Amino acid sequence: DLHSFPTRRSSDLSCFGGSIKCAHYLPAILARMDLAPNSLLEGIQLTVNGDVAGGTASNLFAVFGLELVTPWLKSGCLPGITRSLVLEIAQSLGMRTCERSLAPDELYRADELFFTSSLMECLPIAAVGGHTLAAAAGPYSTRLLAVYRARVHALGFKSAQTEVEYANEHSECGDHA
């Protein structure tokens, strides 16, 4: 079950001045501290205005019909390579993509929800606030993940999944009697 946290992410970095580069991760760190006690892998972080910013360490995508929606960059979401690649892949698959403000109550109406990051790849979301989604790993997130992995491999990189599979296959852990 997905949870939103009281710690809000701000996209206003003006208090740091224009010449200082700032990662601005404190709100995400505070939110991530709430994950473990709630047995959660990831959670939704909201903006100071109450809109969806993304996950605590990932980006959030929602599928509505043939449209893939993700919070726009001015929400304070993470501008990452995986986010850009998923948007590009979705367009190549014929999906409309939209970066916009996303209200939390819209998540209940989504056909599919998933998080993206280099480590999570495309992680489906099964429930939001006690509301179970019809398709946890729906056709779009499944297809996007397959194409994402193919693109990552074509670039000569291993995906997080193949790294885990490799580690499991070459692990020396176990009972040694």
C-alpha positions as CSV (number, residue, x, y, z in Angstrom):
1,D,0.0,0.0,0.0
2,L,1.3,3.4,-1.0
3,H,1.5,6.2,1.6
4,S,2.0,9.9,1.3
5,F,4.1,11.7,3.9
6,P,3.6,14.9,5.8
7,T,7.1,16.1,4.8
8,R,6.6,18.2,1.6
9,R,9.0,18.8,-1.2
10,S,9.6,22.4,-2.3
11,S,10.6,23.4,-5.7
12,D,11.5,26.9,-4.5
13,L,15.3,27.1,-4.1
14,S,15.5,30.9,-4.1
15,C,16.5,31.0,-0.5
16,F,19.8,29.4,-1.6
17,G,20.6,32.2,-4.0
18,G,21.3,31.8,-7.7
19,S,24.9,30.8,-7.5
20,I,24.7,27.8,-5.2
21,K,24.1,24.3,-6.5
22,C,21.9,22.4,-4.0
23,A,20.7,18.8,-4.1
24,H,17.9,19.7,-1.6
25,Y,17.3,16.1,-0.4
26,L,16.3,16.7,3.2
27,P,12.5,16.4,2.6
28,A,13.1,13.1,0.8
29,I,15.4,11.8,3.5
30,L,12.8,12.6,6.2
31,A,10.1,10.9,4.2
32,R,12.2,7.8,3.6
33,M,12.7,7.5,7.4
34,D,9.0,6.8,7.6
35,L,9.1,3.9,5.1
36,A,10.7,1.1,7.2
37,P,8.4,1.4,10.2
38,N,5.4,1.2,7.8
39,S,6.9,-1.7,5.9
40,L,6.9,0.3,2.7
41,L,9.4,0.2,-0.2
42,E,8.5,3.7,-1.5
43,G,6.0,6.4,-0.8
44,I,4.5,9.5,-2.5
45,Q,5.9,12.9,-1.7
46,L,3.7,16.0,-2.2
47,T,4.7,19.5,-3.0
48,V,4.1,22.4,-0.6
49,N,0.8,23.0,-2.6
50,G,-0.4,19.4,-2.0
51,D,0.3,18.1,-5.6
52,V,2.2,15.0,-6.3
53,A,6.0,15.6,-6.7
54,G,7.0,11.9,-7.0
55,G,8.4,9.2,-4.8
56,T,10.9,9.8,-2.1
57,A,13.7,8.5,-4.3
58,S,11.9,8.0,-7.6
59,N,9.6,9.5,-10.2
60,L,5.9,8.6,-10.3
61,F,4.0,7.9,-13.5
62,A,0.2,7.4,-14.0
63,V,-1.5,5.9,-17.0
64,F,-4.9,7.2,-17.9
65,G,-6.1,5.4,-21.1
66,L,-3.3,6.0,-23.7
67,E,-1.8,8.9,-21.8
68,L,1.2,8.7,-19.5
69,V,1.2,11.5,-17.0
70,T,4.1,12.5,-14.7
71,P,4.6,15.6,-12.5
72,W,6.3,18.4,-14.3
73,L,9.8,19.4,-13.3
74,K,8.6,22.6,-11.6
75,S,6.9,20.3,-9.0
76,G,10.4,19.5,-7.6
77,C,10.4,16.0,-9.0
78,L,13.7,14.4,-9.8
79,P,14.9,15.3,-13.3
80,G,16.6,12.0,-14.2
81,I,17.8,9.9,-17.0
82,T,15.3,7.1,-16.3
83,R,12.4,9.6,-16.2
84,S,13.5,11.0,-19.6
85,L,14.0,7.6,-21.1
86,V,10.6,6.3,-20.0
87,L,8.9,9.4,-21.5
88,E,10.8,8.8,-24.8
89,I,9.9,5.1,-24.8
90,A,6.2,5.8,-24.1
91,Q,6.1,8.2,-27.1
92,S,7.8,5.6,-29.3
93,L,5.1,3.1,-28.3
94,G,2.4,5.5,-29.4
95,M,1.4,6.8,-26.0
96,R,0.7,10.5,-25.4
97,T,2.9,11.9,-22.6
98,C,2.0,14.8,-20.4
99,E,4.1,16.5,-17.7
100,R,1.7,18.5,-15.5
101,S,0.4,19.1,-12.0
102,L,-1.0,15.9,-10.6
103,A,-3.4,15.9,-7.7
104,P,-3.3,13.0,-5.2
105,D,-7.0,12.1,-5.8
106,E,-6.2,11.5,-9.5
107,L,-4.0,8.5,-8.5
108,Y,-7.2,6.6,-7.5
109,R,-8.5,6.9,-11.0
110,A,-5.3,5.8,-12.8
111,D,-5.4,2.7,-14.9
112,E,-1.8,2.0,-13.8
113,L,0.7,3.7,-11.5
114,F,4.5,3.0,-11.3
115,F,7.7,4.5,-9.9
116,T,10.8,4.9,-12.0
117,S,14.5,5.2,-11.0
118,S,17.7,3.6,-12.2
119,L,17.5,1.0,-9.4
120,M,13.7,0.5,-9.4
121,E,13.4,0.6,-13.2
122,C,9.6,0.6,-13.6
123,L,8.1,-0.5,-10.3
124,P,4.3,-1.0,-10.4
125,I,2.2,0.3,-7.6
126,A,-0.5,-2.1,-6.3
127,A,-2.4,0.2,-3.9
128,V,-2.8,3.8,-2.9
129,G,-4.2,4.7,0.5
130,G,-6.0,1.4,0.9
131,H,-7.4,1.5,-2.6
132,T,-6.2,-1.5,-4.7
133,L,-5.5,-0.8,-8.3
134,A,-7.1,-3.1,-11.0
135,A,-3.7,-3.7,-12.7
136,A,-0.7,-3.6,-10.4
137,A,1.6,-4.5,-13.2
138,G,-0.5,-3.5,-16.2
139,P,0.2,-3.8,-19.9
140,Y,1.8,-0.3,-20.2
141,S,4.1,-0.5,-17.3
142,T,5.1,-4.1,-18.3
143,R,5.8,-3.0,-21.9
144,L,7.7,0.1,-20.8
145,L,9.8,-2.0,-18.5
146,A,10.7,-4.5,-21.3
147,V,11.6,-1.7,-23.7
148,Y,13.5,0.2,-21.0
149,R,15.6,-2.9,-20.2
150,A,16.3,-3.6,-23.9
151,R,17.4,0.0,-24.4
152,V,19.7,-0.1,-21.3
153,H,21.2,-3.4,-22.6
154,A,21.7,-1.9,-26.1
155,L,23.7,0.9,-24.5
156,G,26.0,-1.6,-22.9
157,F,24.7,-1.3,-19.4
158,K,23.2,-3.9,-17.1
159,S,19.8,-3.1,-15.6
160,A,19.3,-3.4,-11.9
161,Q,17.4,-6.6,-12.4
162,T,20.2,-8.2,-14.3
163,E,22.7,-7.1,-11.6
164,V,20.5,-8.9,-9.0
165,E,20.2,-12.0,-11.2
166,Y,23.9,-12.0,-11.7
167,A,24.6,-11.7,-8.0
168,N,22.2,-14.5,-7.2
169,E,23.7,-16.8,-9.8
170,H,27.2,-16.1,-8.6
171,S,26.6,-16.0,-4.9
172,E,28.7,-18.1,-2.6
173,C,26.3,-17.8,0.3
174,G,24.5,-20.8,1.7
175,D,25.0,-23.7,4.0
176,H,28.5,-25.0,4.1
177,A,28.5,-28.1,6.2
